[in-house]
Amino acid sequence: MRIFKPCQRQGTVGAVALSTAGHDAGIYCIITELDGEYAYIADGRGRRIDRPKKKKLKHLSLTDHSVPSDGIKDGKTDLTNREIRLFISEYHKAVEGK
């Protein structure tokens, strides 16, 4: 199982983020792609990798963790929905363990 690594830059592809606005507020997700002031996000459940949600970066609270760089290729995440769910689950366990 992969382990999260500290995020080098805020707003990077693969970063774990918390949605702060909209119907998905309070949901952790992973940034799958960036497009100017927008990010495409997926949580592996309601919002799957094949249909990521376009969300303004100002409506995301970025954490200091991201998925390993081997899950990112050409500026996009190369992860499955299952892997995204596992990463988010691992992040919850790491946060609760502090």
C-alpha positions as CSV (number, residue, x, y, z in Angstrom):
1,M,0.0,0.0,0.0
2,R,1.3,3.4,-0.9
3,I,1.9,6.1,1.7
4,F,1.1,9.8,1.3
5,K,4.0,12.2,0.9
6,P,4.1,15.9,1.8
7,C,2.8,18.1,-1.0
8,Q,5.6,20.3,-2.4
9,R,3.3,23.1,-3.8
10,Q,-0.2,24.1,-3.0
11,G,-2.6,23.4,-5.9
12,T,-0.7,20.6,-7.5
13,V,-2.1,17.6,-9.3
14,G,-2.4,14.7,-6.9
15,A,-3.0,16.9,-3.8
16,V,-5.6,15.9,-1.3
17,A,-8.2,18.7,-0.8
18,L,-11.3,19.4,1.2
19,S,-14.3,20.8,-0.7
20,T,-15.5,23.9,1.2
21,A,-18.4,25.0,-1.0
22,G,-21.3,23.5,-2.9
23,H,-23.2,20.3,-2.5
24,D,-20.0,18.3,-1.9
25,A,-18.7,20.6,0.9
26,G,-16.9,18.6,3.6
27,I,-15.8,15.9,1.2
28,Y,-12.1,15.0,0.7
29,C,-11.0,14.5,-2.8
30,I,-7.9,14.4,-5.0
31,I,-7.0,17.0,-7.6
32,T,-6.8,15.2,-10.9
33,E,-6.1,18.1,-13.3
34,L,-5.5,21.9,-13.1
35,D,-6.9,24.4,-15.6
36,G,-6.1,28.0,-14.7
37,E,-8.2,28.9,-11.6
38,Y,-10.1,25.6,-11.8
39,A,-9.3,22.1,-10.5
40,Y,-10.8,18.9,-11.6
41,I,-11.5,16.7,-8.5
42,A,-12.5,13.1,-7.9
43,D,-13.3,11.2,-4.7
44,G,-13.6,7.7,-6.3
45,R,-17.2,7.3,-5.2
46,G,-19.8,9.9,-6.1
47,R,-17.3,11.7,-8.4
48,R,-15.4,9.2,-10.3
49,I,-12.1,9.6,-12.2
50,D,-13.8,9.3,-15.6
51,R,-16.1,12.3,-14.8
52,P,-14.2,14.6,-12.4
53,K,-15.9,17.7,-11.1
54,K,-14.7,21.1,-12.3
55,K,-14.3,23.3,-9.2
56,K,-12.7,26.7,-8.5
57,L,-9.5,26.5,-6.5
58,K,-10.8,29.1,-4.0
59,H,-13.6,26.5,-3.0
60,L,-11.0,23.9,-2.0
61,S,-9.0,23.8,1.2
62,L,-5.7,22.1,0.2
63,T,-4.0,19.8,2.7
64,D,-0.3,19.3,3.0
65,H,-0.4,15.8,1.5
66,S,-0.6,14.3,-2.0
67,V,-0.5,11.0,-3.8
68,P,2.9,9.6,-4.8
69,S,4.4,11.0,-8.0
70,D,4.2,7.6,-9.7
71,G,0.4,8.1,-9.8
72,I,0.8,11.3,-11.9
73,K,1.7,11.4,-15.6
74,D,1.6,14.3,-18.0
75,G,0.0,16.7,-15.5
76,K,-2.9,14.3,-14.8
77,T,-3.5,11.6,-12.3
78,D,-3.1,8.0,-13.5
79,L,-5.1,6.5,-10.7
80,T,-8.1,4.2,-10.5
81,N,-11.2,5.0,-8.5
82,R,-10.2,2.3,-6.0
83,E,-6.8,3.8,-5.5
84,I,-8.3,7.2,-4.9
85,R,-10.7,5.8,-2.3
86,L,-7.8,4.0,-0.6
87,F,-5.7,7.2,-0.5
88,I,-8.5,9.2,1.0
89,S,-9.1,6.4,3.5
90,E,-5.4,6.4,4.5
91,Y,-5.5,10.2,4.8
92,H,-8.5,10.0,7.2
93,K,-6.6,7.3,9.3
94,A,-3.5,9.5,9.4
95,V,-5.5,12.6,10.5
96,E,-7.4,10.7,13.2
97,G,-4.2,9.1,14.5
98,K,-2.7,12.5,15.4
